[in-house]
């Protein structure tokens, strides 16, 4: 991976050369004839080949406009691979529109439309590959690393274990360090920072600021890896750090002494273990998102008449709103509003998990909705907009989460993936009333997750819903027959 001015120079020179080569390819008679023969969009365009001064001026114009459009990508900073590809292609399209605009005004040396179309198609492939290539690590690369946390002793131990270039660390203004196991050094004194900028302490690392400056430091120092050194971090600090690592494509690592097999790969045996902040394979992620959109869109369309019927039934059955809104925990500890059909009387909401059989607040329509799972239909909207997925750990109420965290160790590990409408815990009957069992199934799903595993869970869930609906119809039919007798 290239950093600093080497990256600026290589990215600019590469973009210029690739654009020039792209013009040559697009202007070649063979490419013109081939594309205008076999590409439907270009059938109506006559192949035109530029020569002499016209070709040189068109080439320089293309190089200047494309390089100018890519200016933000010449600055070294952490990028996710998918973001690099998407952003580069957007900029190429902008440059293509600018070239087309010049041609619209009958400029003497404008690119012919066939040449422009071929050029943009070539650049949409070659330029993203170039920017991904210069950001890809090689076996001899040394990561630019920062350490983020609230435990000075752990920071010191990670610094000694890291093979990369330690740029510095971020920590709260006052950091007290407990002596970690197997650590013989004298306990370091607290660090008191005055907020005036970087300072160097007795472990020899510059302090780059507080935890709130993490994103700024990632961008300004072009960081490759963040090492976690938390001991008493709250939800916002710990998962906020992982969220930023995921956002910018930065690797996250933790000292194996403080690691957990859910947070790290079982095959990773190094002292600093990698935290999988994006457990989905990119291809599986695309399939999963497309499946979510298709499932939610189709479900909302097909069930729209039923939504009207349920809404009327709820209003006739009991006073109160049709929909019930509640804040639930999303990926990386964030929150989002979830919508369900109201199945209980509005008063007396409690965070403590209660079994439906013991809950006297459930209305008559609500019991039918819960048994048939129809109260979950509005959550298809949350899936459609991307707050939820069809399959994943069940999103819990934020107030309920606090209780479950106290009762069950490592409850937060469920937050490493997007919450789902259904999941492995749901199809196996695990509920919040038994948080230990629910957690075991959720963690099992996180370890095994894949697109095909999701399909299996969805099929089993749909089968269970069908069984529940049939069972309810049979029971109600039996009650009616008994009354008739």
Beta strands, then each sheet from edge to edge (+ up, - down):
strand 1: 144-149
strand 2: 165-170
strand 3: 174-175
strand 4: 191-192
strand 5: 199-200
strand 6: 206-209
strand 7: 225-229
strand 8: 251-255
strand 9: 272-275
strand 10: 323-329
strand 11: 335-341
strand 12: 389-391
strand 13: 420-422
sheet 1: 5+ 6- 2- 1- 7- 8- 9+
sheet 2: 3+ 4-
sheet 3: 10+ 11-
sheet 4: 12+ 13+
end
